Amino acid sequence: MNILAIESSCDDTAAAVVRDGRTVLSSCVSSQIEMHTVYGGVVPEIASRKHVEAISGLAEKALEDAGLSKNELDAVAVTYAPGLIGAVLVGVNFAKGVAMALGLPLIPVHHVRGHIAANYISHPDLEPPFVCLCVSGGTTAIVDVRSYTEMSVLGGTRDDAAGECFDKVARVLGIGYPGGGPMDRLAQGGDDGRYPLPVAHVSGAELDMSFSGLKTASLNLIHNSQQKGEALDLPAFAASFGKAVSDSLVPRTMAAAKRTGYGKIAVAGGVAANSRIRADLQAACAQSGDRLFLPELRWCGDNAAMIGCQGFYEFQAGHTAGWDLNAYATRDIALG
Ligand code: KG4
């Protein structure tokens, strides 16, 4: 089954063709980062307009790269939630148009379910059930993946997402946008014990997290050193920050894995590219005996291949949509 997949939930326009859920025939991503960098964050209206400009050409390119004609497509899958509402709407309307014109089924895909499915591309032997740590610019959640289409959140952030925290701190340091990658690189070789930063615990909710205190503490540290005219040891600060994020995420993921007893842990989303988090999870799984599945770096960030992959399983479960499909800024992953 050949699925044309469309993704436009934030600042990447993407189209891909995926065969039978696991084989990526093509994957095209057009990043808008340059456009948003001058503002230090994504400007929703600009994102929507740029998606409109790029989406049609990208879909044509995805077909061309896959070596397929329109007639060889069997369905169209699209991210319909969560995301910037105007941005998601562009993808949903485009996918509706293509599906309607070609007489194909339309498959709505939850963006975070897509991130989880990126692991199926990197690991052909991975099958549910497993626990997945989902960490991106908008999401931080530990998900119980009971089957390809049945999942629920075991724990997650009460406030900021981990990726957002990376981005805000990097912006104040002036090291680039989005900030996760630059912070990760800066942290290499830094002393992670130099700046002790807070790791919050949510009382009564063992698997929940909070990153707003870490963000505030980090920004205060940066501003205080600037006001006092003291140079911050940047690699040490970035390493200390990365450690604090990882110390929030990794023990809770391990606790969730223990609770479910699946023996399999996966990671998903842009922040899953973080070298500290990957290394800490590897060390923790070596201790616990859980099998760890890390997506290849190219499938961590937003892409449409992951949407085509999850779309295949949604289709198999009978989850198709009518022409009245709507886009949602937020949506529980359990609802699909
Ligand atoms: O999954 P993604 O591309 O978009 C969303 O769905 O949000 O994730 C983007 C996030 C950004 O916050 C970015 O700073 C972060 O992923 N990120 C990283 C790394 N690479 C990207 N965070 C930490 N370390 C990285 N190496």
py3Dmol code that shows the C-alpha trace and the ligand (Angstrom):
import py3Dmol

protein = """\
ATOM      1  CA  MET A   1       0.000   0.000   0.000  1.00  0.00           C
ATOM      2  CA  ASN A   2       1.517   3.338  -1.119  1.00  0.00           C
ATOM      3  CA  ILE A   3       0.619   6.287   1.105  1.00  0.00           C
ATOM      4  CA  LEU A   4       1.291   9.927   0.254  1.00  0.00           C
ATOM      5  CA  ALA A   5       1.860  11.642   3.603  1.00  0.00           C
ATOM      6  CA  ILE A   6       1.637  15.345   4.390  1.00  0.00           C
ATOM      7  CA  GLU A   7       2.976  17.168   7.481  1.00  0.00           C
ATOM      8  CA  SER A   8       2.643  20.913   8.196  1.00  0.00           C
ATOM      9  CA  SER A   9       2.031  21.216  11.942  1.00  0.00           C
ATOM     10  CA  CYS A  10       4.782  23.723  12.748  1.00  0.00           C
ATOM     11  CA  ASP A  11       7.633  25.219  10.721  1.00  0.00           C
ATOM     12  CA  ASP A  12       8.510  22.313   8.402  1.00  0.00           C
ATOM     13  CA  THR A  13       6.485  21.549   5.282  1.00  0.00           C
ATOM     14  CA  ALA A  14       6.910  17.875   4.463  1.00  0.00           C
ATOM     15  CA  ALA A  15       5.659  15.260   2.016  1.00  0.00           C
ATOM     16  CA  ALA A  16       6.643  11.607   1.720  1.00  0.00           C
ATOM     17  CA  VAL A  17       5.617   8.351   0.105  1.00  0.00           C
ATOM     18  CA  VAL A  18       5.672   5.294   2.375  1.00  0.00           C
ATOM     19  CA  ARG A  19       4.986   1.698   1.350  1.00  0.00           C
ATOM     20  CA  ASP A  20       3.254  -0.687   3.761  1.00  0.00           C
ATOM     21  CA  GLY A  21       4.068   1.386   6.806  1.00  0.00           C
ATOM     22  CA  ARG A  22       7.763   0.612   6.990  1.00  0.00           C
ATOM     23  CA  THR A  23       9.435   1.386   3.677  1.00  0.00           C
ATOM     24  CA  VAL A  24      10.126   5.044   2.944  1.00  0.00           C
ATOM     25  CA  LEU A  25      10.124   5.549  -0.833  1.00  0.00           C
ATOM     26  CA  SER A  26      10.719   9.300  -0.551  1.00  0.00           C
ATOM     27  CA  SER A  27      10.847  12.005   2.090  1.00  0.00           C
ATOM     28  CA  CYS A  28      10.950  15.734   1.308  1.00  0.00           C
ATOM     29  CA  VAL A  29      11.180  18.401   3.995  1.00  0.00           C
ATOM     30  CA  SER A  30      11.236  22.148   3.423  1.00  0.00           C
ATOM     31  CA  SER A  31      12.373  23.958   6.539  1.00  0.00           C
ATOM     32  CA  GLN A  32      11.246  27.499   7.311  1.00  0.00           C
ATOM     33  CA  ILE A  33      13.875  28.015  10.010  1.00  0.00           C
ATOM     34  CA  GLU A  34      15.624  30.869   8.185  1.00  0.00           C
ATOM     35  CA  MET A  35      12.317  32.731   7.967  1.00  0.00           C
ATOM     36  CA  HIS A  36      11.630  32.493  11.710  1.00  0.00           C
ATOM     37  CA  THR A  37      15.201  32.870  13.001  1.00  0.00           C
ATOM     38  CA  VAL A  38      15.083  36.681  12.914  1.00  0.00           C
ATOM     39  CA  TYR A  39      12.110  36.562  15.330  1.00  0.00           C
ATOM     40  CA  GLY A  40      13.728  33.962  17.637  1.00  0.00           C
ATOM     41  CA  GLY A  41      10.718  31.672  17.334  1.00  0.00           C
ATOM     42  CA  VAL A  42       8.008  30.483  14.965  1.00  0.00           C
ATOM     43  CA  VAL A  43       5.594  33.197  13.790  1.00  0.00           C
ATOM     44  CA  PRO A  44       2.368  31.226  13.155  1.00  0.00           C
ATOM     45  CA  GLU A  45       1.039  33.415  10.346  1.00  0.00           C
ATOM     46  CA  ILE A  46       4.303  33.295   8.423  1.00  0.00           C
ATOM     47  CA  ALA A  47       4.405  29.505   8.920  1.00  0.00           C
ATOM     48  CA  SER A  48       0.928  29.094   7.406  1.00  0.00           C
ATOM     49  CA  ARG A  49       1.762  31.216   4.379  1.00  0.00           C
ATOM     50  CA  LYS A  50       5.023  29.411   3.716  1.00  0.00           C
ATOM     51  CA  HIS A  51       3.244  26.029   3.932  1.00  0.00           C
ATOM     52  CA  VAL A  52       0.791  27.201   1.264  1.00  0.00           C
ATOM     53  CA  GLU A  53       3.676  28.183  -1.016  1.00  0.00           C
ATOM     54  CA  ALA A  54       5.649  24.954  -0.545  1.00  0.00           C
ATOM     55  CA  ILE A  55       3.173  22.122  -0.117  1.00  0.00           C
ATOM     56  CA  SER A  56       2.102  21.426  -3.676  1.00  0.00           C
ATOM     57  CA  GLY A  57       5.641  21.368  -5.093  1.00  0.00           C
ATOM     58  CA  LEU A  58       6.834  19.148  -2.233  1.00  0.00           C
ATOM     59  CA  ALA A  59       4.097  16.595  -2.835  1.00  0.00           C
ATOM     60  CA  GLU A  60       5.013  16.488  -6.564  1.00  0.00           C
ATOM     61  CA  LYS A  61       8.679  16.048  -5.589  1.00  0.00           C
ATOM     62  CA  ALA A  62       7.853  13.257  -3.130  1.00  0.00           C
ATOM     63  CA  LEU A  63       6.026  11.373  -5.899  1.00  0.00           C
ATOM     64  CA  GLU A  64       8.863  11.959  -8.356  1.00  0.00           C
ATOM     65  CA  ASP A  65      11.524  10.798  -5.843  1.00  0.00           C
ATOM     66  CA  ALA A  66       9.442   7.694  -5.101  1.00  0.00           C
ATOM     67  CA  GLY A  67       9.288   6.944  -8.830  1.00  0.00           C
ATOM     68  CA  LEU A  68       5.498   6.665  -8.692  1.00  0.00           C
ATOM     69  CA  SER A  69       2.659   8.261 -10.585  1.00  0.00           C
ATOM     70  CA  LYS A  70      -0.452   9.634  -8.859  1.00  0.00           C
ATOM     71  CA  ASN A  71      -2.375   6.557 -10.006  1.00  0.00           C
ATOM     72  CA  GLU A  72      -0.102   4.288  -7.978  1.00  0.00           C
ATOM     73  CA  LEU A  73      -1.099   5.912  -4.685  1.00  0.00           C
ATOM     74  CA  ASP A  74      -3.544   4.055  -2.416  1.00  0.00           C
ATOM     75  CA  ALA A  75      -4.265   6.659   0.280  1.00  0.00           C
ATOM     76  CA  VAL A  76      -3.358  10.105   1.604  1.00  0.00           C
ATOM     77  CA  ALA A  77      -2.330  10.538   5.260  1.00  0.00           C
ATOM     78  CA  VAL A  78      -2.073  13.906   6.955  1.00  0.00           C
ATOM     79  CA  THR A  79      -1.199  15.401  10.340  1.00  0.00           C
ATOM     80  CA  TYR A  80      -4.472  16.823  11.641  1.00  0.00           C
ATOM     81  CA  ALA A  81      -3.430  17.563  15.266  1.00  0.00           C
ATOM     82  CA  PRO A  82      -1.791  18.903  17.373  1.00  0.00           C
ATOM     83  CA  GLY A  83       0.062  21.960  16.099  1.00  0.00           C
ATOM     84  CA  LEU A  84      -0.274  25.595  15.061  1.00  0.00           C
ATOM     85  CA  ILE A  85      -3.854  25.611  13.886  1.00  0.00           C
ATOM     86  CA  GLY A  86      -3.347  27.672  10.739  1.00  0.00           C
ATOM     87  CA  ALA A  87      -0.339  25.567   9.767  1.00  0.00           C
ATOM     88  CA  VAL A  88      -2.138  22.235  10.329  1.00  0.00           C
ATOM     89  CA  LEU A  89      -5.124  23.470   8.318  1.00  0.00           C
ATOM     90  CA  VAL A  90      -2.949  24.011   5.247  1.00  0.00           C
ATOM     91  CA  GLY A  91      -1.869  20.359   5.265  1.00  0.00           C
ATOM     92  CA  VAL A  92      -5.358  19.046   6.015  1.00  0.00           C
ATOM     93  CA  ASN A  93      -6.956  21.023   3.187  1.00  0.00           C
ATOM     94  CA  PHE A  94      -4.238  20.072   0.729  1.00  0.00           C
ATOM     95  CA  ALA A  95      -4.548  16.372   1.661  1.00  0.00           C
ATOM     96  CA  LYS A  96      -8.337  16.550   1.311  1.00  0.00           C
ATOM     97  CA  GLY A  97      -7.964  18.059  -2.155  1.00  0.00           C
ATOM     98  CA  VAL A  98      -5.529  15.368  -3.320  1.00  0.00           C
ATOM     99  CA  ALA A  99      -7.572  12.520  -1.821  1.00  0.00           C
ATOM    100  CA  MET A 100     -10.804  13.869  -3.298  1.00  0.00           C
ATOM    101  CA  ALA A 101      -9.309  14.449  -6.764  1.00  0.00           C
ATOM    102  CA  LEU A 102      -7.745  10.983  -6.892  1.00  0.00           C
ATOM    103  CA  GLY A 103     -10.643   9.195  -5.183  1.00  0.00           C
ATOM    104  CA  LEU A 104      -8.425   7.937  -2.346  1.00  0.00           C
ATOM    105  CA  PRO A 105      -9.087   7.350   1.357  1.00  0.00           C
ATOM    106  CA  LEU A 106      -8.024  10.187   3.686  1.00  0.00           C
ATOM    107  CA  ILE A 107      -6.189   9.115   6.873  1.00  0.00           C
ATOM    108  CA  PRO A 108      -5.907  11.580   9.783  1.00  0.00           C
ATOM    109  CA  VAL A 109      -2.732  11.132  11.867  1.00  0.00           C
ATOM    110  CA  HIS A 110      -1.926  12.537  15.315  1.00  0.00           C
ATOM    111  CA  HIS A 111       1.455  14.263  15.049  1.00  0.00           C
ATOM    112  CA  VAL A 112       2.904  12.644  18.189  1.00  0.00           C
ATOM    113  CA  ARG A 113       1.733   9.203  17.058  1.00  0.00           C
ATOM    114  CA  GLY A 114       3.726   9.976  13.912  1.00  0.00           C
ATOM    115  CA  HIS A 115       6.853  10.775  15.948  1.00  0.00           C
ATOM    116  CA  ILE A 116       6.452   7.430  17.737  1.00  0.00           C
ATOM    117  CA  ALA A 117       6.103   5.649  14.382  1.00  0.00           C
ATOM    118  CA  ALA A 118       9.463   7.094  13.265  1.00  0.00           C
ATOM    119  CA  ASN A 119      10.899   4.263  15.360  1.00  0.00           C
ATOM    120  CA  TYR A 120       9.289   1.683  13.063  1.00  0.00           C
ATOM    121  CA  ILE A 121      11.297   3.114  10.158  1.00  0.00           C
ATOM    122  CA  SER A 122      14.588   2.858  12.054  1.00  0.00           C
ATOM    123  CA  HIS A 123      13.796  -0.510  13.677  1.00  0.00           C
ATOM    124  CA  PRO A 124      11.965  -2.981  11.410  1.00  0.00           C
ATOM    125  CA  ASP A 125      11.687  -5.449  14.322  1.00  0.00           C
ATOM    126  CA  LEU A 126      10.012  -3.008  16.752  1.00  0.00           C
ATOM    127  CA  GLU A 127       6.378  -3.812  17.523  1.00  0.00           C
ATOM    128  CA  PRO A 128       4.098  -2.634  20.323  1.00  0.00           C
ATOM    129  CA  PRO A 129       3.704  -2.852  23.220  1.00  0.00           C
ATOM    130  CA  PHE A 130       6.439  -0.500  24.419  1.00  0.00           C
ATOM    131  CA  VAL A 131       6.891   2.697  26.377  1.00  0.00           C
ATOM    132  CA  CYS A 132       7.839   5.792  24.358  1.00  0.00           C
ATOM    133  CA  LEU A 133       9.383   8.990  25.664  1.00  0.00           C
ATOM    134  CA  CYS A 134       8.017  11.696  23.346  1.00  0.00           C
ATOM    135  CA  VAL A 135      10.005  14.924  23.548  1.00  0.00           C
ATOM    136  CA  SER A 136       9.741  17.791  21.086  1.00  0.00           C
ATOM    137  CA  GLY A 137       9.215  21.525  20.961  1.00  0.00           C
ATOM    138  CA  GLY A 138       5.568  21.191  21.961  1.00  0.00           C
ATOM    139  CA  THR A 139       5.313  17.822  23.707  1.00  0.00           C
ATOM    140  CA  THR A 140       6.919  16.060  26.645  1.00  0.00           C
ATOM    141  CA  ALA A 141       5.108  12.856  27.512  1.00  0.00           C
ATOM    142  CA  ILE A 142       5.736   9.244  28.399  1.00  0.00           C
ATOM    143  CA  VAL A 143       3.339   7.212  26.274  1.00  0.00           C
ATOM    144  CA  ASP A 144       2.084   3.667  26.821  1.00  0.00           C
ATOM    145  CA  VAL A 145       2.015   2.291  23.262  1.00  0.00           C
ATOM    146  CA  ARG A 146      -0.221  -0.750  23.795  1.00  0.00           C
ATOM    147  CA  SER A 147      -0.754  -1.381  20.092  1.00  0.00           C
ATOM    148  CA  TYR A 148      -0.126   0.523  16.856  1.00  0.00           C
ATOM    149  CA  THR A 149      -3.251   2.580  17.451  1.00  0.00           C
ATOM    150  CA  GLU A 150      -4.059   2.262  21.163  1.00  0.00           C
ATOM    151  CA  MET A 151      -2.010   4.504  23.402  1.00  0.00           C
ATOM    152  CA  SER A 152      -2.294   6.685  26.459  1.00  0.00           C
ATOM    153  CA  VAL A 153      -0.143   9.155  28.371  1.00  0.00           C
ATOM    154  CA  LEU A 154       1.424   7.759  31.552  1.00  0.00           C
ATOM    155  CA  GLY A 155       3.042  11.032  32.563  1.00  0.00           C
ATOM    156  CA  GLY A 156       4.166  14.307  31.095  1.00  0.00           C
ATOM    157  CA  THR A 157       5.095  17.895  31.672  1.00  0.00           C
ATOM    158  CA  ARG A 158       2.771  20.080  33.702  1.00  0.00           C
ATOM    159  CA  ASP A 159       4.026  23.220  31.972  1.00  0.00           C
ATOM    160  CA  ASP A 160       6.732  23.772  29.341  1.00  0.00           C
ATOM    161  CA  ALA A 161       7.895  21.119  26.904  1.00  0.00           C
ATOM    162  CA  ALA A 162      11.574  20.146  27.176  1.00  0.00           C
ATOM    163  CA  GLY A 163      12.275  21.383  23.629  1.00  0.00           C
ATOM    164  CA  GLU A 164      10.705  24.754  24.343  1.00  0.00           C
ATOM    165  CA  CYS A 165      12.955  25.051  27.381  1.00  0.00           C
ATOM    166  CA  PHE A 166      16.053  24.329  25.243  1.00  0.00           C
ATOM    167  CA  ASP A 167      14.889  26.926  22.702  1.00  0.00           C
ATOM    168  CA  LYS A 168      14.195  29.708  25.238  1.00  0.00           C
ATOM    169  CA  VAL A 169      17.496  29.276  27.066  1.00  0.00           C
ATOM    170  CA  ALA A 170      19.443  29.135  23.775  1.00  0.00           C
ATOM    171  CA  ARG A 171      17.679  32.289  22.593  1.00  0.00           C
ATOM    172  CA  VAL A 172      18.777  34.218  25.691  1.00  0.00           C
ATOM    173  CA  LEU A 173      22.330  32.918  25.190  1.00  0.00           C
ATOM    174  CA  GLY A 174      22.079  34.050  21.560  1.00  0.00           C
ATOM    175  CA  ILE A 175      23.374  30.742  20.191  1.00  0.00           C
ATOM    176  CA  GLY A 176      20.704  30.085  17.569  1.00  0.00           C
ATOM    177  CA  TYR A 177      17.196  28.926  16.823  1.00  0.00           C
ATOM    178  CA  PRO A 178      15.971  26.277  17.313  1.00  0.00           C
ATOM    179  CA  GLY A 179      18.243  25.968  20.299  1.00  0.00           C
ATOM    180  CA  GLY A 180      18.326  22.246  21.122  1.00  0.00           C
ATOM    181  CA  GLY A 181      20.978  21.311  18.575  1.00  0.00           C
ATOM    182  CA  PRO A 182      23.320  24.250  19.396  1.00  0.00           C
ATOM    183  CA  MET A 183      22.919  23.601  23.161  1.00  0.00           C
ATOM    184  CA  ASP A 184      23.741  19.929  22.598  1.00  0.00           C
ATOM    185  CA  ARG A 185      26.894  20.776  20.631  1.00  0.00           C
ATOM    186  CA  LEU A 186      27.959  23.443  23.133  1.00  0.00           C
ATOM    187  CA  ALA A 187      27.618  20.929  25.975  1.00  0.00           C
ATOM    188  CA  GLN A 188      30.215  18.544  24.537  1.00  0.00           C
ATOM    189  CA  GLY A 189      33.147  18.389  26.955  1.00  0.00           C
ATOM    190  CA  GLY A 190      31.485  20.800  29.428  1.00  0.00           C
ATOM    191  CA  ASP A 191      31.509  20.118  33.189  1.00  0.00           C
ATOM    192  CA  ASP A 192      27.893  19.121  33.943  1.00  0.00           C
ATOM    193  CA  GLY A 193      28.412  19.587  37.706  1.00  0.00           C
ATOM    194  CA  ARG A 194      29.508  23.228  37.510  1.00  0.00           C
ATOM    195  CA  TYR A 195      26.034  24.807  37.643  1.00  0.00           C
ATOM    196  CA  PRO A 196      23.557  22.787  39.705  1.00  0.00           C
ATOM    197  CA  LEU A 197      20.106  23.394  38.194  1.00  0.00           C
ATOM    198  CA  PRO A 198      16.754  22.279  39.624  1.00  0.00           C
ATOM    199  CA  VAL A 199      15.012  19.044  38.690  1.00  0.00           C
ATOM    200  CA  ALA A 200      11.346  19.392  39.685  1.00  0.00           C
ATOM    201  CA  HIS A 201       9.235  16.625  41.205  1.00  0.00           C
ATOM    202  CA  VAL A 202       5.464  16.714  41.007  1.00  0.00           C
ATOM    203  CA  SER A 203       4.185  15.526  44.332  1.00  0.00           C
ATOM    204  CA  GLY A 204       1.848  12.552  44.052  1.00  0.00           C
ATOM    205  CA  ALA A 205       2.534  12.111  40.324  1.00  0.00           C
ATOM    206  CA  GLU A 206       5.711  10.064  40.003  1.00  0.00           C
ATOM    207  CA  LEU A 207       5.799  10.182  36.190  1.00  0.00           C
ATOM    208  CA  ASP A 208       4.955  13.860  35.727  1.00  0.00           C
ATOM    209  CA  MET A 209       7.520  16.591  35.139  1.00  0.00           C
ATOM    210  CA  SER A 210       7.895  20.348  35.185  1.00  0.00           C
ATOM    211  CA  PHE A 211      10.390  22.441  33.227  1.00  0.00           C
ATOM    212  CA  SER A 212       9.282  26.006  33.985  1.00  0.00           C
ATOM    213  CA  GLY A 213      11.439  26.177  37.136  1.00  0.00           C
ATOM    214  CA  LEU A 214      14.481  24.941  35.233  1.00  0.00           C
ATOM    215  CA  LYS A 215      13.844  27.577  32.564  1.00  0.00           C
ATOM    216  CA  THR A 216      13.513  30.386  35.115  1.00  0.00           C
ATOM    217  CA  ALA A 217      16.574  29.242  37.094  1.00  0.00           C
ATOM    218  CA  SER A 218      18.621  29.056  33.891  1.00  0.00           C
ATOM    219  CA  LEU A 219      17.531  32.491  32.680  1.00  0.00           C
ATOM    220  CA  ASN A 220      18.246  33.999  36.127  1.00  0.00           C
ATOM    221  CA  LEU A 221      21.714  32.444  36.141  1.00  0.00           C
ATOM    222  CA  ILE A 222      22.468  33.901  32.687  1.00  0.00           C
ATOM    223  CA  HIS A 223      21.107  37.370  33.573  1.00  0.00           C
ATOM    224  CA  ASN A 224      22.894  37.468  36.954  1.00  0.00           C
ATOM    225  CA  SER A 225      26.226  36.637  35.388  1.00  0.00           C
ATOM    226  CA  GLN A 226      25.635  39.294  32.701  1.00  0.00           C
ATOM    227  CA  GLN A 227      24.718  41.905  35.342  1.00  0.00           C
ATOM    228  CA  LYS A 228      27.784  41.079  37.433  1.00  0.00           C
ATOM    229  CA  GLY A 229      29.976  41.141  34.342  1.00  0.00           C
ATOM    230  CA  GLU A 230      31.069  37.548  35.025  1.00  0.00           C
ATOM    231  CA  ALA A 231      31.669  35.278  32.055  1.00  0.00           C
ATOM    232  CA  LEU A 232      29.545  32.154  32.106  1.00  0.00           C
ATOM    233  CA  ASP A 233      31.397  28.926  31.346  1.00  0.00           C
ATOM    234  CA  LEU A 234      29.152  28.196  28.349  1.00  0.00           C
ATOM    235  CA  PRO A 235      30.042  24.519  27.732  1.00  0.00           C
ATOM    236  CA  ALA A 236      29.654  23.827  31.481  1.00  0.00           C
ATOM    237  CA  PHE A 237      26.328  25.662  31.566  1.00  0.00           C
ATOM    238  CA  ALA A 238      24.994  23.809  28.506  1.00  0.00           C
ATOM    239  CA  ALA A 239      26.173  20.491  29.967  1.00  0.00           C
ATOM    240  CA  SER A 240      24.568  21.285  33.354  1.00  0.00           C
ATOM    241  CA  PHE A 241      21.337  22.227  31.595  1.00  0.00           C
ATOM    242  CA  GLY A 242      21.340  19.053  29.492  1.00  0.00           C
ATOM    243  CA  LYS A 243      21.937  16.995  32.621  1.00  0.00           C
ATOM    244  CA  ALA A 244      18.985  18.624  34.414  1.00  0.00           C
ATOM    245  CA  VAL A 245      16.657  17.892  31.460  1.00  0.00           C
ATOM    246  CA  SER A 246      17.894  14.333  31.186  1.00  0.00           C
ATOM    247  CA  ASP A 247      17.613  13.800  34.954  1.00  0.00           C
ATOM    248  CA  SER A 248      13.927  14.721  34.633  1.00  0.00           C
ATOM    249  CA  LEU A 249      13.186  12.547  31.622  1.00  0.00           C
ATOM    250  CA  VAL A 250      15.253   9.397  32.005  1.00  0.00           C
ATOM    251  CA  PRO A 251      14.368   8.166  35.539  1.00  0.00           C
ATOM    252  CA  ARG A 252      10.654   8.693  34.838  1.00  0.00           C
ATOM    253  CA  THR A 253      10.856   6.823  31.562  1.00  0.00           C
ATOM    254  CA  MET A 254      12.582   3.959  33.351  1.00  0.00           C
ATOM    255  CA  ALA A 255       9.924   3.995  36.087  1.00  0.00           C
ATOM    256  CA  ALA A 256       7.188   3.861  33.434  1.00  0.00           C
ATOM    257  CA  ALA A 257       8.919   0.934  31.727  1.00  0.00           C
ATOM    258  CA  LYS A 258       9.118  -0.882  35.047  1.00  0.00           C
ATOM    259  CA  ARG A 259       5.447  -0.195  35.734  1.00  0.00           C
ATOM    260  CA  THR A 260       4.293  -1.599  32.374  1.00  0.00           C
ATOM    261  CA  GLY A 261       6.794  -4.469  32.289  1.00  0.00           C
ATOM    262  CA  TYR A 262       7.063  -4.355  28.474  1.00  0.00           C
ATOM    263  CA  GLY A 263      10.867  -4.481  28.498  1.00  0.00           C
ATOM    264  CA  LYS A 264      11.000  -2.136  25.483  1.00  0.00           C
ATOM    265  CA  ILE A 265      11.599   1.611  25.458  1.00  0.00           C
ATOM    266  CA  ALA A 266      11.566   3.953  22.444  1.00  0.00           C
ATOM    267  CA  VAL A 267      12.200   7.689  22.147  1.00  0.00           C
ATOM    268  CA  ALA A 268      10.580  10.142  19.729  1.00  0.00           C
ATOM    269  CA  GLY A 269      10.548  13.807  18.693  1.00  0.00           C
ATOM    270  CA  GLY A 270      13.139  16.483  17.983  1.00  0.00           C
ATOM    271  CA  VAL A 271      14.683  16.347  21.474  1.00  0.00           C
ATOM    272  CA  ALA A 272      15.225  12.584  20.986  1.00  0.00           C
ATOM    273  CA  ALA A 273      18.281  13.719  18.987  1.00  0.00           C
ATOM    274  CA  ASN A 274      19.913  14.969  22.196  1.00  0.00           C
ATOM    275  CA  SER A 275      23.175  13.140  22.818  1.00  0.00           C
ATOM    276  CA  ARG A 276      23.004  13.397  26.620  1.00  0.00           C
ATOM    277  CA  ILE A 277      19.474  11.958  26.797  1.00  0.00           C
ATOM    278  CA  ARG A 278      20.398   9.168  24.379  1.00  0.00           C
ATOM    279  CA  ALA A 279      23.528   8.288  26.362  1.00  0.00           C
ATOM    280  CA  ASP A 280      21.707   8.365  29.721  1.00  0.00           C
ATOM    281  CA  LEU A 281      18.921   6.138  28.379  1.00  0.00           C
ATOM    282  CA  GLN A 282      21.490   3.716  26.984  1.00  0.00           C
ATOM    283  CA  ALA A 283      23.215   3.532  30.370  1.00  0.00           C
ATOM    284  CA  ALA A 284      19.912   3.114  32.250  1.00  0.00           C
ATOM    285  CA  CYS A 285      18.715   0.366  29.884  1.00  0.00           C
ATOM    286  CA  ALA A 286      22.058  -1.447  30.149  1.00  0.00           C
ATOM    287  CA  GLN A 287      21.371  -1.567  33.909  1.00  0.00           C
ATOM    288  CA  SER A 288      17.674  -2.482  33.761  1.00  0.00           C
ATOM    289  CA  GLY A 289      17.844  -4.938  30.854  1.00  0.00           C
ATOM    290  CA  ASP A 290      15.167  -3.071  28.862  1.00  0.00           C
ATOM    291  CA  ARG A 291      15.689  -2.959  25.082  1.00  0.00           C
ATOM    292  CA  LEU A 292      16.186   0.606  23.882  1.00  0.00           C
ATOM    293  CA  PHE A 293      15.059   1.815  20.443  1.00  0.00           C
ATOM    294  CA  LEU A 294      16.505   5.149  19.322  1.00  0.00           C
ATOM    295  CA  PRO A 295      15.284   6.662  16.044  1.00  0.00           C
ATOM    296  CA  GLU A 296      17.946   7.686  13.540  1.00  0.00           C
ATOM    297  CA  LEU A 297      18.672  11.397  13.877  1.00  0.00           C
ATOM    298  CA  ARG A 298      17.052  12.212  10.507  1.00  0.00           C
ATOM    299  CA  TRP A 299      13.689  10.840  11.717  1.00  0.00           C
ATOM    300  CA  CYS A 300      13.713  12.658  15.089  1.00  0.00           C
ATOM    301  CA  GLY A 301      12.580  16.065  13.818  1.00  0.00           C
ATOM    302  CA  ASP A 302       9.369  16.757  11.918  1.00  0.00           C
ATOM    303  CA  ASN A 303       8.986  14.817   8.665  1.00  0.00           C
ATOM    304  CA  ALA A 304       6.163  13.263   6.659  1.00  0.00           C
ATOM    305  CA  ALA A 305       7.585   9.736   6.426  1.00  0.00           C
ATOM    306  CA  MET A 306       6.619   9.134  10.062  1.00  0.00           C
ATOM    307  CA  ILE A 307       3.073  10.287   9.218  1.00  0.00           C
ATOM    308  CA  GLY A 308       2.898   7.830   6.314  1.00  0.00           C
ATOM    309  CA  CYS A 309       4.150   5.077   8.580  1.00  0.00           C
ATOM    310  CA  GLN A 310       1.564   5.708  11.316  1.00  0.00           C
ATOM    311  CA  GLY A 311      -1.060   6.350   8.626  1.00  0.00           C
ATOM    312  CA  PHE A 312      -0.673   2.760   7.421  1.00  0.00           C
ATOM    313  CA  TYR A 313      -1.519   1.387  10.869  1.00  0.00           C
ATOM    314  CA  GLU A 314      -4.397   3.853  11.336  1.00  0.00           C
ATOM    315  CA  PHE A 315      -5.799   2.704   7.987  1.00  0.00           C
ATOM    316  CA  GLN A 316      -5.508  -0.941   8.993  1.00  0.00           C
ATOM    317  CA  ALA A 317      -7.490  -0.114  12.137  1.00  0.00           C
ATOM    318  CA  GLY A 318     -10.197   1.487   9.982  1.00  0.00           C
ATOM    319  CA  HIS A 319      -9.372   5.056  10.978  1.00  0.00           C
ATOM    320  CA  THR A 320     -10.176   7.080   7.888  1.00  0.00           C
ATOM    321  CA  ALA A 321     -11.880  10.473   7.719  1.00  0.00           C
ATOM    322  CA  GLY A 322     -14.583  12.140   5.670  1.00  0.00           C
ATOM    323  CA  TRP A 323     -14.301  15.472   3.852  1.00  0.00           C
ATOM    324  CA  ASP A 324     -15.419  17.177   7.051  1.00  0.00           C
ATOM    325  CA  LEU A 325     -12.080  16.353   8.755  1.00  0.00           C
ATOM    326  CA  ASN A 326     -11.048  19.281  10.949  1.00  0.00           C
ATOM    327  CA  ALA A 327      -7.647  20.381  12.273  1.00  0.00           C
ATOM    328  CA  TYR A 328      -6.999  20.692  16.028  1.00  0.00           C
ATOM    329  CA  ALA A 329      -4.395  22.722  17.905  1.00  0.00           C
ATOM    330  CA  THR A 330      -4.478  20.231  20.784  1.00  0.00           C
ATOM    331  CA  ARG A 331      -5.701  16.663  20.962  1.00  0.00           C
ATOM    332  CA  ASP A 332      -5.206  13.763  23.361  1.00  0.00           C
ATOM    333  CA  ILE A 333      -2.991  11.097  21.816  1.00  0.00           C
ATOM    334  CA  ALA A 334      -5.389   8.447  23.157  1.00  0.00           C
ATOM    335  CA  LEU A 335      -8.077   9.743  20.764  1.00  0.00           C
ATOM    336  CA  GLY A 336      -5.861   9.195  17.737  1.00  0.00           C
TER     337      GLY A 336
END
"""
ligand_1 = """\
26
KG4
O 9.925 17.295 16.725
P 10.353 18.652 16.373
O 11.177 18.848 15.107
O 9.132 19.628 16.259
C 8.036 19.542 17.106
O 7.140 18.694 16.793
O 8.052 20.272 18.119
O 11.170 19.192 17.632
C 11.792 20.440 17.634
C 12.499 20.602 18.967
C 13.066 21.996 19.145
O 12.667 22.460 20.419
C 14.574 21.764 19.076
O 15.307 22.699 19.819
C 14.683 20.375 19.657
O 13.592 19.682 19.071
N 15.952 19.697 19.337
C 16.845 19.308 20.272
C 17.935 18.735 19.582
N 17.667 18.796 18.244
C 16.436 19.393 18.108
N 16.812 19.401 21.614
C 17.868 18.922 22.293
N 18.971 18.387 21.705
C 19.032 18.255 20.366
N 20.106 17.717 19.787
"""
view = py3Dmol.view(width=600, height=400)
view.addModel(protein, "pdb")
view.setStyle({"model": 0}, {"cartoon": {"style": "trace"}})
view.addModel(ligand_1, "xyz")
view.setStyle({"model": 1}, {"stick": {}})
view.zoomTo()
view.show()
